[in-house]
Amino acid sequence: MTEKNTDLPRFPEPYWRSALTFPSFSKLDTDLTTDVLIVGGGITGITSAYLLAKQGVKVTLIEAGQILTGTTGHTTAKITAQHGLIYDQLITDHGEENAKLYYEANIDGMKLIKGLVEEHSIECNLTAQDAYVYANTDEYISKIQKELRAYQKLGIRGDYAENIPFSIPCKAAVIMKDQAQFHPLKYLTSLISTILDAGGTIYERTTAMKIEDGDPPTVLTDTGHSIKSNQVIVASHFPFNDEKGLYFARVHVSRSYVLGIRTEQEYPGGMYYSADSPTRSLRYTELDNGEKLILVSGDGHKTGQGISTIEHYEALKDFSSQYFDVKDIPYRWSAQDIVTPDNIPFVGPVTSNHQNVLIATGYAKWGMTNGSIAARILTDRILQKDNRYAELYDPARLKGVKNILQDNADVAKHLIKGKLAVNHKTPEDIGIDEGAIVKVDGDKAGCYRDHDGQLHIVDSTCTHMGCEVAWNSGDRTWDCPCHGSRYSIAGEVLNGPAVEPLKKIR
C-alpha cells in the first residue's frame, strides 16, 4: 500500500517550474534604441516578441524578475473560450454580436497556440479536452441553462449534462467541446529560443520605472539605463505606467489558489469549473513518469483582503480529501489576476493621447487565450494590419461604471481602516515563521521572523498610493488591499501597480 502524506508543502512553488531548465538573461547595462520594447516576460510579452521578431522587427523584451515567474508561471493553463458563465452576461452587456466576437477572439487565441505548437513541434503536453461549468446547488441550475441558451444563440458548440464523472455534487453542467490544456512554460521556452534566433534581445532583473513622452518614447529602468523605442508594449500584468490611464481605479485585483495532488484513482479527463461559490476548478497534467497530477484550484478573493491566506489552501485540501483518495500534495501555489468592470481585457493604447504606448491587462483568470489574442491585436497594430477584435478590447471603452464606483469605495474603506488600525505588537512578539504589523519607534512596520529566527522588517506603507499592506501567511508576502501590489519579506515588488520597493528597516 502506498504511504500517504496529505500535508501541505511548506513553501509555495508552481509545478510548471519543476524539472525544467530555463534560459537566463543579464540585467540591462547600457542605453538602447530598438523598434519595439516589450515590458513583461509572460505569455503576452513573449508571444508579441515572437510575432514581431518573425516579421523582422527589432524587438527588446525586459522583465523585472525572471522570465516566466509571474502570473503565466502560476496559471492552471486551460486553453479555453469557456470563461465561467460569461456569455449570457456578455449578451446582456454588449449584445450578441460582441459576445460572439469575444468567443471567436478566444478561439483564435487557442488556434494561435495550437498552430505554433505544430509549426515548431513543441512538446508541451498539449491535449484536447472538453470544458465543463457545473452547478451543485439549485440556485445555479437556471444560470447554467441560460448559459446553454447563450451558446445556442452564438453558435457555440456545446452540450448539457446533469452529472460530471466525479462524486462531486452536480445538478447541471454546460459543456464546451474541443478545448485544450498544456504545459505553458514548455511552450513559451520554445518561443523564447525562436525570438533569440530571429535577433530579439531579452533582459531580466530590469524594472521599467517610467515612460518619458516623446517621439520616440523613452523607458527609464531601475538599472539607471534607458531604452528608446518607436512602440512600447506594456505586458507587465498590471500596467506599471498606470497613472496615464488611471487603471488602478478601473480594475480590481484578486488572488486564487492551486494544489497539485496525486491520487489513487484515475482522473477521467476534462476540465471543470464550478459556477457556485466558493469556486473549484479541476484539470490534470501528466508527470514525466506518466502519472497524472490533478490541479485543484479556486477560493479566490481580492488581494490583501479576507481570511488568513493559508486557510484558502486548507479549504482546497479539504475539498480534495472529500472527493479524491489523495496520496500526497507535492505542490501548492497562488496566482494574481486582474479583472476589468465588464470582464473583457484592456488591450490597446494606454490612452488616446499615447498611441505608441500599448497595454494588455485584465484577463480575469483566462490568460492563455486572452493573452495570446492580445499579442495578436497589439502586433497587428504595430504592423499596421487591421484586427477585427481591436475595438472590442479597446481600453477606451467605458463599461461597468457601477462596478468601478463600488471598487473605489472599497479602496477608500481599506485605506482608512489601515491607517486607523491600532497595533500593540513589537518585533519581539513575532514567532518563527510569523508575520504581522508591529510598532517600531512609534511607527507601523511589517515584521516577519524566518525559520532561522532572523527578523525582516519593512515599512508597511504601500509605495503605490499609501495604503497599509497586510501579511499573507500562505505565501509569506506583504499584500496591499487597495490595488493589489505585493512585496516579498525583504520589501521587493512582486506584483504591481507599485514599482518602488517597501523601505527596509531592518
N, C-alpha and C positions, 0 to 999 in steps of 0.2 A: 504493500500500500504506500502511495506517495505521501511523504510527510508534508503537512500543510502549515503555511505561515501567512496569516492574513494581517500582519502588522503593516502599517503604512511605512513607506520609505522615510528615513529621517529628513532627507533633503529632496526638494522637487527637481526633477530632470526629465525632459521630454524623451520619449522613446526614439524619436526620429534622429537624434544626435548620437545615439549609442552605436558603437562599432562602425562609424563612418569616418573617413579621413577627409577633412575639409581643407581647401586651399587657404592660405593665409596671405595677407597683403600688408604692406608697410603703411605707416602714417604719412600723410601729406607733408612734404618737407620743402616745398617750393611753390611759388606762384605759377598758376597755369592759365592757359587760354584753350578753350575747347568749343566744339559746335554745340553740344548739349551736355549739361551737367544734371545728373540724377542723384537726388539725395534720398538714400534709403535702400538697403540691400535685402528686401523681401521679394515676394512674388511679383508685385507690380514693377518695382525698380529693375529687377533682373530681367523680367520679360521685356520691358521697354528697352533696356540696353541691348538685349539680343535683337529685337526687331529693327532698331536703328543701326546697329553695327553691321547687320546683314545687308543694309542698304548703302553702306559705305560712309555713314555719318560718323564723325569723330566723337566718341562718347567717353565721358568720365563719370564714374559712379563713386560716391563716398558714403561710408557707413559709420555712424557714431561709435558703435561697438565692434562686434564681429559679424560678418555676413551670416545671415540666416539664424540669428539668435533672437529675433524679435517675434512678433505675432505669427509670422509664417512658420517659424520653427516651433511654435506651440499650438498649432492648429490640430484639428482632428482629420483634416484633409479629405472632406467629402467633396466630390466634384459633381455638383447637382444644381439644377434650377429650382428644386423644391426647397424653399426657404421658410419652413414652417407653414402656417396658414396665412399666406400673403396675398394670393391672387384675388380672392373675393374683396379684400380691403383695397387692393390697388385699383380694381374696377370702380369701387366707390369713390376713391380719392382722385384718380387720374383718368378714368374712363377705360373702356375696353381696348381701344387702340394702343394706349400707352402701357396697359397691363400686359398685352401681348408682346409689345416691344421689349419690355423688361424680361419676359420669359425667353424671347429669341436672343436677346443680348447674352443671357447666361448660358443658353445652349451654344452660342457661338464661342463663349469663353471656354466651355468644355471641349468643343471641336478644336480650338486652338491648342489646348494641352494635348489632346489625343494626336493631333497632326504632328506636333513637334516630337512626341514620343516615337511615332512611327518613322518620321523623317530621319531621326538621329539614332534609332534603335536603342532608346534609353530603357535600361532595366530598372523599373521603379515600381514594380508590383501593381501596375495598372490593371484593374479588373472591372468588368461591368457589374453593376448592382442595381436592383430596384430600390427606390427610396420610399419610406413609409412615414406618414404623420398619423399617429394614433391617439385616440381618446380613451381614457379609462374612467371617466365619470359621465353621467347623463348630461351634465351641463354642456359638454363639448360635442356630443353627437350631432346636434344641429349645425354646429360650426364646421365639422368635417363634411357634412352633406352639402353645405353651402360652398365649401371649397371645391368639392367634386363638380358642382354645377358651374363654378367659375372655370374649371378645367375644360368642361364641355363647351362653354361659350368661346374660349380662347383657342380651341383646337389642340389642347394638350393631351397627349396620350397617357391616360390614367385609368385607374380601376378603384373599386371599393371593396373592402373586406370587413368582416366583423370579428376577426381574430388575427393575431400575429403568432409566429412559431415559438413562443416562449410562454411561461406560466404567468407572465406579467398581465394583469387585467387589461382587457381591450374590449371596448364596446363598439368601436367603429374606427376605420382607417382609410385614408386616401393614399393611393399608390401612384408614384410617377415612375414610369418604366425606363429602363436603359440609361440609368445614371452611372456613376463610376466612383472609384476610390483609388488612391495611390500612395506612394511614399514621396512626400513633397520635396524632401531635401535631396534624394537621389535624382529626381527630375531636375531640380534647379542647379545642382552642382554640374550637371552635364551642360546646361545652358551657359554657365559661367565659363566653361572651357571654350565654348564656341565664341563667346564675346571676346575673350582674350586672343583667340586665333584670328579674329576679324579686326584686331587692332584696338579694342577697347581697353581702358585702364580702370583699375579699382583701387581704392584706398580705404583701409579700415582705421578705427580709432581716430576718426576725423569728424568732428561735430560741426555741422553748419550752424552758425550763430545768428547770422543776419544777412539779409539781401539788400544791397545798396542799389537803388534805382539808377537806371542809366541805359544807354544803348551801346554795348550790351550791358545787362545787369551783372553785378559782381557779388559773389557769395563769400562772406568772411567766415573763417573757421577758427576753432579753438587752438589750432596749431600756430596761429599767427600768420598764416598764409591765406591767400585769396584765389578764387577761380572766376575768371570771366567766361561767359558763355552766351551764345545767341538765345538759347532757350534753357529754362530750368524746370525740371520735373521734381516736384516735392512729393515723394512717396515714402515719407518718414512716419507713416501711420497717422499720427496727429501732426498737422502742418506746423513746422517749427516757426514759420513766419505768420502765425495765425492772427496777428494784430491787423493785417491788411484786410481780412475778410471777417474778423470777429468770430472765427469758427468755434472758439471756446464757449461762446454764448449760443451757438446754433446746433450743437451736438451734445450728447451725453456719453459717458464712458462707463463700460461695465466689465466685470471680470466673471469668468466661469472656470470650472474645474474639471480635471480629467484624471481618471485612474486607468492604468494599463493592468489588466488582470489576466491570469491564466486559470482555466477552469478544467474540471474533469470531463464535462460534456462537450460534444461537438457543437460549434456555432453553425447555425443553419444558413448563413449568408444574408445579405440585405443590410440596408442602413435604416435606422429607426430613430424617430424624434417624437417625443410626447407633446401633445398640444396643451395638456394640463400643467399646472404649476404645483410643485417645482419641476422644471423641465428635466427630462432624462433623454440622453442620446446614446445610441449604440452603433458601433461598426467593429470590424475586426481588421487586423493586419497580420500578414504572415511573417513569422520569425525565420531566421536563417535555417533553423532545424526543421522547418515545415509546420511547426506548432502555431496555433492561432492565438494572438494576443488580442483580447477584447478591450476596446476603448469605451469606457463608461464615463459620460460627461454630463454637465449641467450645473444646477444650483447657482445660477448667475445672480448678480446683484450689482448695483452701482459701485464703482471703485471707491474704496475708503469708507464705505458705509455698511452697516449691518452687523451681524454677529461675529464673534471670533472666527477668523477665516479657516482655521484648522477644522472647525465644525462642518464646513462645507465638504471637505474631503471625507470626514467621518460619515456624513449623510450619504455620499456616493458609495462608501464602503458598506454601509448598512443595506442599501438598495442592492448592491452586488451580491451580498451574502444571502439576501432574501430570495433572489431569483436564480442564482448560479451556485454550483458547487465549486467554490473558489479554492484553488491550490495555493496561490500566492499573489501578491500585488507588487511586482517589481518596479513599477513606475507610477509617479504622480506628477502632475504639473498644472499650471493655470495659464489662462490667456486673457489678454486685454483686447476689448473690442469697442469700436466707435459706432454710434447709432445716430442717424440723421432723423429729423422730425417725421419724415414720410417714408423712411426705411429704404430709400433709393440713395446710393452713394453720391458724393460730390466729386465730379471728375471734369476738369476743365480749367480755365483761367481762374487764378485766385481771386481776382476782382476784374470788373470790366475795364479798369484803368491799367491793369498789369497783364496784358495779353501774352507776354513772353515768360510769365511765371505760372506754371500749371500745377494743379494739385490732384491727388486721388486719395480719398478717405471716406470713412463711413460705411464699411462693408457689412456691418451688423452681424458678424459671425460667419458670413458666407464669402470669404475672401478668395477661395480658389477660382471660382468662376468670375465673380465680380472683379477681382484683382487682375485677372487675365484680360477680360474685355476692357478694363480701364487702361491697361497698357496699349491695347489696340486703338482706343479712342484718342489717347494722347499722342501716340506716334503717328497716327493718320493726320492729326492736326499739324504736327511738325513737318511732315512730308507733304503737306498741302493736299491731302486727299479728303474727300467727303466721307463722313461716317454717320450712318443712319441713327446711331444711338446717342450722339453727342448732345442733342437738345434735351433728351430725357434726363441725362446725368448732369446737366449743366449746374454748377454751384450757384448761379444767379437766380435760379427759380426760388419762389417764395411759397413754401408749403408748410403746413403744420405749425402756424403761429401760436396756436393754443399750447402745443407741447413745448415750444421754445419758452413761453412765459412761465409755464409750470417748472421747467428745468431750472430757470434762473431764479425763481423763488426758492427752490431747493438749495441752490448755491448760497443765496443770502442767508438762509437758515443755518447752514453749516459754517459759514464764515463767522457769524455772530456766536454760535454755540461754541466753536473752538476758542474764540478769544475770551469768552466769559467763563469757560470751564476752570474750576479751581483744582490745582494739583498739590498734593501734600507729600508725594513720594520724593525720595532723594536717590541718587545713583546707588547708594549703599543698600537700598531696599530691593534692588533688582537681582533676581536669582539667575542661575545658569540657564542659558537659552531662553531668557525672558526679555521682553521689550516693553517700554512704557514711556509716557510723557512724565518728566520729572522737573524739579526745580534745581537750577544751578546758578548760584549767585543771584538768586531772586528772579531769574528769567526761566521761561519754559524751554525745555530741550528734549530731544528724543534720545533715549538711552537703551542700549542693548548690551547684554553680557554674553559673550560667546562661550563655547564649551571649554575653553582654556581659562575662563574666568576674566578675560580681558574685556574692559568696558569700551564701547564705541558710542560717543556722544556727539550729536549734531544739533544745530539749530532746527527747531521744529516748524519754522515758518516756511511754507512752500515758496519757492523763488519765482513762481509764475505770477500769482496775484495776492499772495499774503495769507492764504488760509492756513490753518494748523493741520499738519499731517497726522495720520493715525497709524498705529502699529498693526501690521499684517502678520499675525502669528504663523499662518500656514506657509507663507513664502519668505518670511523674515525680511520684510521690506517696510519702508515708510510710504504710505499711500495718502494722496490728497483727496478728500471727499468732495471738493468743489469741482475740479475739472479733470481729475484722474491722473495727475502726474505721480510717478512712482520713483522711489530712490532706494539705493542699497543701504546697508547698515553703515557704510562709510560716507553716505550722502551723494553718491554718484547718481546721475539721472539714468533711470531705466526706461521710463516712458514719459513722453511729453504730455502736455504742451511746454512744460518747463525745459529750458536749455541750460540753465545755470545749476550747479550742484548745491546741496544744502551746505551751509558753512560748518566745517568740522571744529568742534570744541575740544574734544579730547580723543 
